[in-house]
Amino acid sequence: MTRQLTEFDDLRARPGYRRLHPAWAKAEILLGLAAAGAGLFLGQWTLSRPAADISWGPAAGGLALFVLGAYLALAGHRSHLYQSGNQRTAYLAEILRHPNDKGGRA
C-alpha cells in the first residue's frame, strides 16, 4: 500500500497537482444534502399555504437552496470519483513501469 501511495504522489507531483482531501469531499456531500433537504422543506412549507397567502420570496429561496445544495452534493461525489480515478491511474502506471513483476505485491 505504501508503494502505491508513493507512486500516486509522484504521479500527482509531476504536473503540479495538489492532493484531494477525502474528508472535504464527504463534507461537501453532507452539507449539500442538508442544504437540498432544507430547501425542499422550505419550498414545501411555503407552497402548502392557500394561494392568497403564498410568499414567493421564500419559495424562490427554497428552490435556490435546493439547487445549490444538490450541486454541492454532486461536486463532493465528483471529488470522490477523481480520487478513485487518480489512484487507479497511479496503480496502472506502476504496473506498466514494472512489467516483469508477476503481481507479487501485497
N, C-alpha and C positions, 0 to 999 in steps of 0.2 A: 504494500500500500504506500509506503514511503517513497519507493522508486517512482510510482505513478504520480504522486504529488510533485516530486521533483521535475519529472518530465512535463507535467502540466504547468508548473511555474516557469520553466524555461520557454515553453511554447507561448505562454502569455506575455512574458517579459520581452521577447524579441520585437514584436510590433509596438510595445509600449502600453499594453492594456493593463488596467487595474483589475484586482480581484473582485468578483461579485460576492456580496455577503448574503448567505442564505437566510440569516436572521432578518435582514431588511426585506427580503422577498416575502417571507412569511408575514411580517408586519404589514406590508403593503396589501397582501391578500386579506388579512383580518380587518384592517382599517377600511379597506374598500367594501368588504361585505357588510360591515357595520354601517357605513355611510349609505350604502344602497338600501339596506333594510330600514334605516331611519327615514330616508327619502320616500320609500314605499309607504311606510306608516303615516308620514306627514301628508302625502298626497291622498291616501285613503281617508284619513280623518277630515281633511279639508273638503273633499268632494262628496263625503257622505251626508253633508248638510242639505237642507232644502235649497232649491235653485236660487231663491231670492237672497239667501244668506251666504252664498259661496264667495269667498275672498280669493281672488285669482293670484295674488302675490304669494301666499304660502303654497298654493297649488303649483305655481311655477318653480318655487324654491324646492319643493319636494321632487319635482321632475329633474331639476338640475342636480340635486343631491344624489338621486338615484343614478343618473347617467355618469356623473363624475366618480361615484363610488364603484360602479361596475367597471369603469375604465381603470381605476386604481387596482382593483382585484385582478383584472386581466394583465396589467403591467407586472404584478407580482408573479403571476403564473408564467409570463413570458421570461422573466428573470430565471425562474427555475428551469425552464426549457433551455435557455442559453447555457446555464451552468452544466446541465447534463450533456449538452452537445459539446461543450468545451472539454469536459472530462473524457468523453468518448473519442474525441479527436486526438487528444494527447495520448490516450491508450493506443489508438491506431498508429500514430506516429512512432510510438515506442516499438510496436510490433514490426513496422516497416524498417525501422532503423536497425533492428537486430533480427534479421530473417533466419539465422541459423539456430536461434533459441527455440526449442521444441515445446514451448508452453510450460516450462517448469517453474513458472512464477507462483509464489504463494500469496 
